[in-house]
Amino acid sequence: MSASQARYGSVVFDLDGTLADTEPLVIGCMLETINAHGYAVDEPQLLQYIGPPLPIMLDHMLGLSAEAAQPIYMDYLGRYERDYMPRTTPLPGAQSLLDALREADVPLAIVTNKREDAGRKTVDLLGWADCFQTILGSNTAAQPKPDAAPLCLALERLGGAAASAAMVGDTESDMGAGRNAGFAGVIGIVGVRDAEFLTAQGATHIARDLDEVRAHLLGG
């Protein structure tokens, strides 16, 4: 497949819940950590706030200041890397999608709301280091998703333009970032959020899985 058959000149992916099957791991570790610090949070409550970096979630969910959230966040980072990250697996269709985009010579980036070092470790664990020209985390640009800053920085590194770029993700942080950066395509994967919600948050296209993402990005 040639690059001319690709619908977009560059593609930016979210990581957790988009390419990597980490959603149960992230949720499990967040619940374990938050509860260990004395806050009674359950999964349905947590899922209402999932998407931004954990300190922002803790502010929105529990009203915690950045100072109060910091020890919980640092504990979470340590627990996740030690106990949860080694169990990371790719989502169905992820490898074939990345292979097809590479064959089409489409420049790819990861923009995650993990810290950059954790994002890179996850990508390395999955054997995808050669798939992406750049990996950005919540601490890479001036602001994390849904701000446009990390997507704009990713495009700068890819040598791409928003008018021919696509963002692929599964939460309002991803949809908002793609919308705010003026991306031509903002593809929302149904899962943690439903199609109606993702569309309201900025999705231009909805996919049920990565096979549907591939069909949209590559036309078949």
BELDAPE-V540734 format. One record per helix or strand. SS is the DSSP state (H for helix, E for strand). FROM is the first residue (numbers start at 1). TO is the last residue. Records with the same first field share a line. If there is no record, write none. Layout:
BEGIN
SS=FROM-TO ; FROM-TO
END
This chain:
BEGIN
H=3-5 ; 23-36 ; 43-47 ; 54-62 ; 66-87 ; 94-103 ; 116-125 ; 149-158 ; 162-164 ; 172-180 ; 195-200 ; 210-218
E=10-13 ; 16-16 ; 20-20 ; 90-90 ; 107-111 ; 134-136 ; 165-169 ; 185-189 ; 205-207
END
